[in-house]
Amino acid sequence: MQIQTQVQLKPFNTLSLDAVASHYVRVQSVEDIQTALDFAKAEQLNVLVLSGGSNMLLPEQIHALVMHMDIQGIEYIQDDAATQTLKVGAGQVWHDFVLWTTAHQFYGLQNLALIPGLVGASPVQNIGAYGVEAGEFIESVQVYDRVTEQQSSISAADCHFSYRHSIFKDEPERFIITHVTFKLLKHADLKLNYGDLKQAVGEDLSAENLQQQVIHIRQTKLPDPKEFPNVGSFFKNPVISQHAFDQIALQFPNLPHYPQPNNAVKLAAGWLIDQAGWKGKSVGSVGMFHKQALVLVNYQDATLQDVRTTYKAVQHDVFEKFNIELHPEPVLFDTNGLIRSHADQ
Ligand code: EPU
């Protein structure tokens, strides 16, 4: 393990922002994490944990130790007639892991194919797509707890998974995720309820075909970060009260919406942004993608400031038109490697 200085993070964040880390280390084991934390303590540096970089907004200079997660491996833990439990290193590429599960006939994650990022990030925002959330198949999450300075295992129940949320978002500086333990099914139970997925899958009700169709839908709507740097959905879909929805629906009867528990309604942020005139629109080098208005794209050498100018303009216009606040999904960092609020200037 080697600590490097002045490392360019552009290749390691999918929005391709120019960001230079004063200190950088790649960690491949829990021992590496401990050594890196000791170094940071001695040098009085904050630690920024970098996973796949597909959900973060980085400033141009970061005075901190950037810890790049690279713990590999898939371990068979336990099985019974119906399930297989697997413990997976946080540094495994998520999509490759999903393909691996399908090839080995372990089922559940097929709807989550092609989501960018690494396995270790999957519990943090409880990644979800096409009617499935990762939390449904996570049994526990193995962490290094920076408060107790011990390794521990957090059960799925204690992770408090909900829409794009978990305890790892509530206490972002505390836990370093080292492994994720999944309990997958040996017999496929296809989830085809989302949008036109059922139609896309057609007659071939195999998990392999479901996975293929999800990949196809994503490829037709969502930009490939290698071609158009992006962080997936830039905003969360807003969840509002039924009462507030009824008011808006009077004026906008076509508003796509999804009923939620507790008298709440989830709206499609992509539709709101589209209707506010932002689909395919840019300010300078940053704009909202022409095929999916919820995805912000860095078209050329944008800085964090350029990104913020664009997304604040989008928030402003959506609020003016619909009186709805959009909240960004990616995590924003300051120059000391600490998480900062999107509301800050
Ligand atoms: N829509 C528009 N215009 C647009 C985009 C969307 O009118 O430019 C409408 C669509 O026609 C549809 C509705 O908005 O009626 C929802 O669109 P879509 O099915 O594409 O899904 P989404 O709500 O925009 C969410 C997730 C995606 C996930 C898809 C599929 C969030 C924030 N985003 O997007 O997740 O892939 O559903 O499940 O929940 C991600 O988080 O990075 C991500 C891509």
Boltz pocket constraint, residues with backbone or C-beta under 6 A from the ligand:
constraints:
  - pocket:
      binder: B
      contacts: [[A, 128], [A, 129], [A, 130], [A, 131], [A, 194], [A, 195], [A, 221], [A, 222], [A, 231], [A, 232], [A, 233], [A, 234], [A, 235], [A, 236], [A, 237], [A, 256], [A, 267], [A, 268], [A, 269], [A, 270], [A, 271], [A, 274], [A, 279], [A, 289], [A, 291], [A, 292], [A, 293], [A, 294]]
      max_distance: 6.0
